[in-house]
Amino acid sequence: MNFLGRVHASVVAFLLIGALTVFSAHGHAQKSWGPLTSGPFYTGTADANPPQSGYVEPFFFDSVSSSLGQSQISMPQRVSYGIVNNLEIDFYVPIDYNRVGPPSTSNGQTVTASGMGNLHFELKKQFMKDGNDFRFWARPSLALTYIQFIPTGKYKNLNPALYGADQNGSGTYNEGLNLLARKRFKPFEGYFQFGDLVENPNHVGSGYTYNNGFTTVPNGEQLRVVNGNLLYYAGAFEDVLNSKHGLGYLIEYNGESQSKTNLLFGHANAPSWTFLHISPEAEYTWPNNKSFAITWGGGITLSAAESGYIRSKTPMFTVSFYRNGKHGYRGEGD
């Protein structure tokens, strides 16, 4: 069985375990453990914000590709809010700073450019809650998210003198669905995410870089790009060392795979690729009370495997500013 086949089998097994334990006696136990943590960087949480509770979370990713002399500092600004019970909305406003140097440039020069990337929002519906925070075999929290990307980032009329540093978007409206799972079993937490993103066709010009990170459209060419379907998979394991202060460490993986076929638009003419990344991370919450809390997190992402995709390493940092409403707070089950 290939790697993606094993991933799909793991998804099926996880869902079967959740289904078999929905009506277990442990599933009716009262929730009693809820550490105030922000969780992993790439894997979403299945637990929706309580109504009128939410947070602002600026991220900082510095993706460095030494072999190509490229660096992209990406700073997505996330705003998350609980609308009603078990329904949450999230907005992401990304700001990018790109640097390109030798060997991707000529004459030893280094160029930089910055701008806003593609906006996107997510609507999360939680349909199952963790049955027992202390037992691994109790039912997990489960949720579905709808994802919509808006092509606000620059991708046309690129300046040849900037070697693609002024490209901040793909030019496509993308729609997707994600399945999210989370299971607490004190002092540990497990996260899982699997999704599919449909990338709509777009018309691009010379200098445009495909989303594998390095293949570009030759000078003088104009074409209609069809990307293949994009599968996303991620998971994380967290050991919470101190529940009150949200102190913990995580091991996370995340991967993407773009196929040669688009679910709605047929054969893809964009390159296919796949990658798998591994990330050790740590987090800490201070200050922390029932109305307001700040969680700090950091880590580094390393390439574990890739095919047709740019190889990089990514130091990363985040800080989450929580505002807890009267209907519940993040420490009770975020």
N, C-alpha and C positions, 0 to 999 in steps of 0.2 A: 504493500500500500504506500503511495507517495505521501509527501508532507501534507498537502491540502486534504487528501483523503483521511489522514489521521486527525486533522483538525475537525473535519466534518463529523467523524465518528465520535470525537470528544464532545462536540455540541450535542449530538443525539443522546449520548450517555448521560450528560449533565441534565438534560431536560427530562429524561426518563426517571432519574433519581428524584428530581423535584416533583414530578407527577405522582410517583409512588408514595411520597411522604406528605402530600398535601393534607391527607385525612388522618395522619398519625396522631397519637396521643400527645407527642411532643409538640406538635404544631399548635396546640391550644395553650401552651404555656405563655405566661405574661412576659413581655419584653422587659428586661431589667438591666441590660448592659448596653450603653451607647457612648463610646468614646468620641470626643470632638476631634475628628481628623478630616483632612481634605482629600485623603486617598491618593491613588496613583495619578500620573501625569497623562497617560494615553488611554486608560481604561475608564469608562464612565461608571457611575454608580446607579444601581437600579432604584435606589430610594429617592423619591421626589421630595423637594422642599415642602415643609408644612405651609399652609395658606398664610400669606402676608410675611413669610420669611424668605430671605434671599441673601445673596452675596455678590461682591465684585471681586474678580480674581484676575489680576494681570499676570501673564506668563512671560518668561524670557527663555528663548531657545537660541543657542549659537551653533548652528550646523556648519562644521568645518570639513571641507573636502580637500585635503592636502595635495593629493595627486593632480587635481585640476586647478589648484590655486584659488579656490572659491570659498566664500564664507557668507552665510545668510543669518543675520540676527532677526528672528521673528518674535514679535511681541503681541500675541493675541490678547485682547482685553475682553474678558468674559463677564457677562451680567446674567445672573440666574435668579428666578423669582417663582415662588409657589403661588399659583393662581387660585385653585380650589384644592380640596383633598385629592391627593394622588395625581395631580396634574401640574406640570412645571414647564416654564418656557426659558430658553437660554439664547442669548445673543452673543456673537463673537465679532469683534472689530479688530482685524489684524493690521499691525504696522510692521513693515519690513525694511531692513537696511542691508543692502547687498554690496559685497566687495569681491572684485575679480582681479586676479593678478596672474603672473606667469605660472604655468606655461599656457594658460588660456588667452593671454594677451601678448602683443608683440612689443619688442623694444624694451622689455623689462618693466613696462608701466603697470600701475595699479589704478583701477577706477572704482568709483563708488556711486551709489544712487539709493534713494529711499522713496517710500510711498505706501499707500494703503493697499492691502491685498483684497482677496475676495471675502465679502461679508457672508456670514451664514447664520441661520438660526435653527434651533431644535425644539420640538415639542415632545415632551416625555409624558407617557401615561403608565403609571405603575399599576399592575393588576394582581400582584401577590406580595405579601409582606413576610419577612423572616419569622418563622414559627417559634424559634427559641434561640436566644443569643449564645447559649452555652453548649448546644448540641449540633455537631456537624451534620447529622442525618435528618434534622428537622428541615422543613421546606425553606427554600431560599427566597429572597426578594427577587421579583422579576418585573421587567418593564420593557416597553417598546418606545423607540424614539423615531419621529419623522425628521429628516434633515433636508434643508433647502439652502443651496449655495447661490449667491448673486454675484455676477462677474463685474465687480467694482474695481478690481486691480488692472493695471495697465498691461496690455499684451499686443497692441498694435502701434505702428509708427515708431518702432524702436530705433534708438540712435546707434548706428554701427560702431561709433567711437566708444560706446560703453560696454560692448561685448556681452550684451544681454543683462547687465546689472539693473537696467531700468524696467525689466519685466517683473511685475508683482502679481500677476494673475494668469488664468488659463483662458478666459473669455467664454466660459461655459456656465449655463444654468444646470446644476447637478441636483438630483433628488435621490434620497436614500432612506433605508430603514435599518435600524439597529435593534438587536436583542441584547438586553443587559441583565446580568445576574449578579447577586451579591449574597454572601453567606458569612455570618459572624459565628464564631465558636471560641469564646473568650479563652486566651487573649489574642486570638488570630482573626483575620478577616480575609476572605477570598473574593476576588472580582473577576468577571468574565464579560467579554463583549464580542459580538459577531454581527457584521453588517454587509450590506450590498449597496453600492452607489452607482446610479446610472448617469453617465457623463454625456451630455447632449453635444451634437456636432457644433463646430465653430469654424469660421473662416479666418485664416491667419496669413501673415506675410513673412518675408525673409527675416532671419534672426530669431524667430520664435523658438523657444526651448520647450520641448515636450515635457510631460510631467515625470519622466524618468530622471530628469535633472541634468542631462548633458547632450542629448541628440537635438540638433537645431535644423530649422528649415533653411536650405541654401539661399544665398543672395539672389534676388531677382525673382524668386518663386512666390506664387500665391496659391493657396490650396484650401480645400475643405477637409478638416481633420475630424475623424471619427475615432474616439477612444473606446477601448474595450471596457466591459464591466469591471468595476473595482471592488474586490472583496477586501474586507478589513477584519482583522481578528486581533484580540488583545486579552491579556489577563494579568493578574497581580496577586501576590501573597504578601500580607502585612502582619508583622508581629508588633502589637501595641504594648510597649514597655510600661507606659504610665497613662491610664485612661483619663485622669483629670486634666493632665497637661497635653494630651494628644501626642505624646512622644512615641515614635515608632520608626521602624525601618521596613522597606519594601523591596521585593524583587519583582520586576515587571517585564513582560515581553509584549511586543506589538509587531504586526506585520501587515503588509499589503500585497495584493497580487492583481495586476491588470491583465485581463485575458485578450485574446485575439478576436473576440466577438462582443458586440454590444447587444444587450438584452432587447432593446427597442429599435436599433438602427442598423443591425446586421454586421457585416464584416468590418473590422477596424483596420484603418491604415496607419494608426499610431503604433509605436513600438510596444510590445508586451514586456512585462518585467515583474519581478517579485523581490521581496526582501523580508528579513526577520531581524529585529533589534532586541537587545537585552539592556535593561536599565536598573542599576541599584539606586535606591532613593532613601531619603530620610525626611522626617517632618516633626514639627514642634508647635504647640499652640500657646501663645502668650500675647496679650492678656486674655482672660477667659472668664466670662460670667454669662448669666442667662439672657442678657440683652445684646451683648456684643462680644465678639472674639476675633482674634487674628491668628491664622495658621500659616507658618513659614515652612517651605519645602524646597529641597534641592536634590540634584542627582546628576548622572551622566548617562547618555545613551550610546551604546556601542553596536557596531554592525556584527551580527552573528553569521548571516548568510545573505547573499544577494545574487540576482541574475538579471543582467541588463539594467541595473539600477546604480546610481551614484553611491559610492562608499563614503561614509562620513562618521564623525563622532560629534556628540552634541552635549556640551554642558548646559544645564537648565536650572531655572529657579522660578518659584512662584510664591505669592503671598495672597491669602484669602481674607477678605474683610466681611465677616458675617454680621447680619442684622437679624436678630431672632424676634419673630412676631408673637402675638398673644396666643396663637393656636398651636404652639409647639416650637421647639428649637432644635438645632442641628444635632446636639448631643443626644437627643431622644430617638434618633433614627434617620437623620438627614435623608 
